[in-house]
Amino acid sequence: MRASTLTWNNHSRDQRCHPRRIVHPTTTAELVELVRDAERAGTTVRAVGAGHAWSDVALTDGWIIETDAMSGLLEFDGGTLNTAARKDAELVRVRGGTRVRTLNALLEDRGMALRNMGGYDGQSIAGVVSTSTHGSGIDFGPFPDAVRSIDLVVAGGKVVRVEPRDGPTDPGAFAVRHGGTRTLEQDDEVFAAAVCGMGCMGIVDSLVLQVRPKFWLRERRVVRTWEEVRVDLAGGVLGRHDHYELFLNPYPRKDGRHDVLVTTRDEVAEPTAASPGDGERHPLIEMQASIPLVWMALRLAARWAPSLLRTQFGRTLRRMEDDNYTQVSYRVFNIGASNKLPALSMELGVPAEGDLHTRAVDRILEVAAECAGSRRLFHTSPIALRFVAPSDAFASMMHRRPTMMIELILVSETREGITLLAEYERRLADFGARPHWGQYNTLGPDRQRLDELYPRWAEWLEVYDRFNATGVFDSRFTDRIGISRK
Ligand SMILES: Cc1cc2nc3c(=O)[nH]c(=O)nc-3n(C[C@H](O)[C@H](O)[C@H](O)COP(=O)(O)OP(=O)(O)OC[C@H]3O[C@@H](n4cnc5c(N)ncnc54)[C@H](O)[C@@H]3O)c2cc1C
């Protein structure tokens, strides 16, 4: 076959592929036709959202389905819901390509909000669900756990609604409405497999999400030391705030201690005056983000003199201190412009149980010191630590365990950045570290490792083998982890 002249790049432009077609369907019928056409043509399809994955999970050399035209809230009932779901004002049906930012605005118009979200809102809802994107808060699971039902177009162009046994659909009403054209699977296991599918289970057409009434959060940011925070974690601080997260300077101060920016967020009543700004609560970070020259200087430093940047971490964390940022929830969750910076990130999930997570941080400090000392490998940003509730989804990084997600963020083109990230993946492996599917990782075709990391991996594969029976959703990612069907 002739090589494609098309190029698709992810958001940070560090992942690239040459698809044979890039299409923008709007309707379910078009998705069905696309999957069938691809099967007939002997090629593959992959749905993409906003291209925010740092890993290869969205790449294909077949056809790319860009989902930006599949956006918005759908009529919730459509004549197929059971009585309880129809009365539940906290459920909405949203199309897979809807950007989180758009969804937040649509929900706000209805006086509603997401219960939790990650630190940014540029992704699509199907994208964040498919890779188990998360925020922070030990009582809040990742995105797949907000999903109650999911409409997929799977191999053969079949349209399947998958939901737990007690899902919102009335099977009788569904049969009347969709007859032989769509299938309903109400099965806890199939749902737990399909909901976090990394794009391999088919195309997510729409989802039913559990949301809540609009609410307000107060955020505080204060610099402490890791040595103090370690004691707080052992003393149960995670349960004392709705949301708790950390930015760790992996390099010691002169006194040998490590700075940590502690961020807490707690629900408050609607304030008479909200804090000013639109989620950009740091003028200096915002300046760095918006003035290309400053950013270019940072990039050059990361490339040629990464050790210089670490001297700025302590000061940067101090500049981020803030006693009160009170706003509507999604503006507080979204940390804003710093997320638009060209960066590369790896995230590893370790259990937040017993002292495992605090020991994992000790290990991080060891690795940072060793790498900086003998190997001259340096971080170019502090490390984020976020805490997430266990997830039911079989392929979620948080599956069945409270999790501390360790986010290793680097300025793009950091010298030997990939070597540094791979070192952390290796050195945290004995903590059972699960790499974020949507961020840089080096998982290979190692069935034993996947089985060890994900105790329900075999069940995930069973559903995948069915929904990708023809191999139409095979991709570079499925090749890399050794699960392609063809
Ligand atoms: C600036 C930035 C901030 C981030 N913040 C966080 C964070 O706070 N927490 C966190 O956990 N992660 C975070 N991430 C990672 C990001 O949330 C995930 O990689 C997410 O999957 C990207 O969503 P997307 O819509 O861009 O999807 P893409 O990158 O386009 O695709 C990701 C995966 O979803 C699949 N997919 C997308 N749409 C569909 C669909 N309709 N049907 C089937 N499969 C689909 C793709 O095939 C692919 O496998 C961040 C990334 C960036 C760049």
PDBQT file of the ligand as one rigid body, heavy atoms in Angstrom, charges set to zero:
ROOT
HETATM    1  C1  LIG A 501      -2.249  19.418  29.667  1.00  0.00    +0.000 C 
HETATM    2  C2  LIG A 501      -2.618  18.045  30.122  1.00  0.00    +0.000 A 
HETATM    3  C3  LIG A 501      -3.160  17.876  31.372  1.00  0.00    +0.000 A 
HETATM    4  C4  LIG A 501      -3.489  16.595  31.835  1.00  0.00    +0.000 A 
HETATM    5  N1  LIG A 501      -4.000  16.459  33.086  1.00  0.00    +0.000 NA
HETATM    6  C5  LIG A 501      -4.276  15.221  33.571  1.00  0.00    +0.000 A 
HETATM    7  C6  LIG A 501      -4.783  15.044  34.888  1.00  0.00    +0.000 A 
HETATM    8  O1  LIG A 501      -4.984  16.004  35.629  1.00  0.00    +0.000 OA
HETATM    9  N2  LIG A 501      -5.027  13.776  35.309  1.00  0.00    +0.000 N 
HETATM   10  C7  LIG A 501      -4.802  12.689  34.526  1.00  0.00    +0.000 A 
HETATM   11  O2  LIG A 501      -5.046  11.565  34.966  1.00  0.00    +0.000 OA
HETATM   12  N3  LIG A 501      -4.339  12.817  33.251  1.00  0.00    +0.000 NA
HETATM   13  C8  LIG A 501      -4.078  14.052  32.768  1.00  0.00    +0.000 A 
HETATM   14  N4  LIG A 501      -3.621  14.195  31.483  1.00  0.00    +0.000 N 
HETATM   15  C9  LIG A 501      -3.636  13.015  30.594  1.00  0.00    +0.000 C 
HETATM   16  C10 LIG A 501      -4.939  13.029  29.746  1.00  0.00    +0.000 C 
HETATM   17  O3  LIG A 501      -6.058  13.320  30.561  1.00  0.00    +0.000 OA
HETATM   18  C11 LIG A 501      -5.206  11.663  29.102  1.00  0.00    +0.000 C 
HETATM   19  O4  LIG A 501      -4.161  11.287  28.275  1.00  0.00    +0.000 OA
HETATM   20  C12 LIG A 501      -6.525  11.644  28.299  1.00  0.00    +0.000 C 
HETATM   21  O5  LIG A 501      -6.748  10.334  27.845  1.00  0.00    +0.000 OA
HETATM   22  C13 LIG A 501      -6.519  12.591  27.110  1.00  0.00    +0.000 C 
HETATM   23  O6  LIG A 501      -7.824  12.735  26.618  1.00  0.00    +0.000 OA
HETATM   24  P1  LIG A 501      -8.059  13.169  25.103  1.00  0.00    +0.000 P 
HETATM   25  O7  LIG A 501      -9.491  13.513  24.923  1.00  0.00    +0.000 OA
HETATM   26  O8  LIG A 501      -7.086  14.182  24.711  1.00  0.00    +0.000 OA
HETATM   27  O9  LIG A 501      -7.809  11.798  24.380  1.00  0.00    +0.000 OA
HETATM   28  P2  LIG A 501      -6.719  11.358  23.290  1.00  0.00    +0.000 P 
HETATM   29  O10 LIG A 501      -5.363  11.704  23.761  1.00  0.00    +0.000 OA
HETATM   30  O11 LIG A 501      -7.142  11.852  21.974  1.00  0.00    +0.000 OA
HETATM   31  O12 LIG A 501      -6.920   9.770  23.393  1.00  0.00    +0.000 OA
HETATM   32  C14 LIG A 501      -6.627   9.083  24.583  1.00  0.00    +0.000 C 
HETATM   33  C15 LIG A 501      -7.227   7.689  24.505  1.00  0.00    +0.000 C 
HETATM   34  O13 LIG A 501      -8.656   7.779  24.515  1.00  0.00    +0.000 OA
HETATM   35  C16 LIG A 501      -9.186   7.096  23.381  1.00  0.00    +0.000 C 
HETATM   36  N5  LIG A 501     -10.391   7.801  22.933  1.00  0.00    +0.000 N 
HETATM   37  C17 LIG A 501     -10.587   9.129  22.831  1.00  0.00    +0.000 A 
HETATM   38  N6  LIG A 501     -11.848   9.370  22.382  1.00  0.00    +0.000 NA
HETATM   39  C18 LIG A 501     -12.436   8.173  22.226  1.00  0.00    +0.000 A 
HETATM   40  C19 LIG A 501     -13.726   7.750  21.796  1.00  0.00    +0.000 A 
HETATM   41  N7  LIG A 501     -14.701   8.606  21.459  1.00  0.00    +0.000 N 
HETATM   42  N8  LIG A 501     -13.971   6.431  21.744  1.00  0.00    +0.000 NA
HETATM   43  C20 LIG A 501     -13.027   5.516  22.105  1.00  0.00    +0.000 A 
HETATM   44  N9  LIG A 501     -11.810   5.857  22.519  1.00  0.00    +0.000 NA
HETATM   45  C21 LIG A 501     -11.516   7.174  22.582  1.00  0.00    +0.000 A 
HETATM   46  C22 LIG A 501      -8.076   7.136  22.342  1.00  0.00    +0.000 C 
HETATM   47  O14 LIG A 501      -8.220   6.100  21.379  1.00  0.00    +0.000 OA
HETATM   48  C23 LIG A 501      -6.858   6.942  23.221  1.00  0.00    +0.000 C 
HETATM   49  O15 LIG A 501      -6.704   5.576  23.523  1.00  0.00    +0.000 OA
HETATM   50  C24 LIG A 501      -3.272  15.459  30.995  1.00  0.00    +0.000 A 
HETATM   51  C25 LIG A 501      -2.716  15.638  29.725  1.00  0.00    +0.000 A 
HETATM   52  C26 LIG A 501      -2.383  16.925  29.288  1.00  0.00    +0.000 A 
HETATM   53  C27 LIG A 501      -1.759  17.102  27.934  1.00  0.00    +0.000 C 
ENDROOT
TORSDOF 0
